[in-house]
């Protein structure tokens, strides 16, 4: 009964979803592009293309970046295979284009309606589907099962809060999660919750985000920026969300470290202008990365080309660019990870740890609870309760260089110690691709 109601509701929701795309396109134009793909009307591939196709779904930017090492490893393991990368957001699609160019196919995942999903599967004929992290669509699972397409939930996580919500639907939830051929969980806690929700063949393989490595040119770019900034203390607030920038600026104003520079990097590009205006209203001088830096430095010349000096009067550098988070980390002494001062679940702190930067993160980290707890236990990160606490910890770290260096070293070691999930995941996926059924984990 719940499944019938769910499918019927999509006939009501779909027109509203299209209207919402056009509303959102006022701030991010990409939402009005490729709309037909959201109803399964992608070009697909030619009937005479018989190569196996591995389809990877990464909903937005974070999932796409997490999928990068996995996709690269799949390409190396099966150079004869095709790769299809699907998304739900324009920013995720733009990230996929930036990372992979024309080395793979891409389109939007269709809405979870039977006819749309069937058209999608018929057009692409995947031999294997890989869904990243938390994307669970009941109709998609049903149609993949009927089309005999093995579907894997990779880098899977399930917070305690999400578990409680899903568990309310009882048998219906167990039927949905039972539709995955394999589930590759990030942690034992994730595996336990997913199993309780009905998932079968659940294996703990770790977090793919530990295998993300910033390209060397980003580190060189960050060092060039740092040279242009000078000896000022620098901290970055990365992947901040709506309502959170005001709290970060509160912490910046409360901070006692003289001459400090804040690099403020909103998570969503459509908010760059809004955040710049907020900084100005606070009476702070702001420089935009796009204005200060112009075009990104070429990889080969990043370390040699001199960056224009940043004025000492600038209090905030707005990170209004895509794909340069690793450079912002490399230019900073301390990193604060956004999405965590408000109850939004937090963002990925692993990339900052891998660069060797001490990490601060707020109290709301339910989407990254295990990684945060492990980083804190390793001495790589500190958790703060509010903007005032954030300001105090920043002051303490800027005043104690030895402590800052020790935290940075602990962060690098923490990131290195947990690598290897990609290799383990590829072993499972290659077995499914070759055998067409589950393998023991």
PyMOL commands that set and color helices and strands:
alter all, ss='L'
color gray80, all
select helices_A, chain A and resi 2-24+29-32+35-39+61-77+90-100+114-124+138-146+160-167+171-177+188-196+208-211+216-229+245-254+269-281+289-292+299-301+325-330+350-355+366-377+387-399+401-417+421-435
alter helices_A, ss='H'
color red, helices_A
select strands_A, chain A and resi 53-57+82-87+105-108+128-132+150-156+182-185+202-204+234-240+261-266+286-288+316-318+334-337+358-361+381-383
alter strands_A, ss='S'
color yellow, strands_A
deselect
rebuild
show_as cartoon
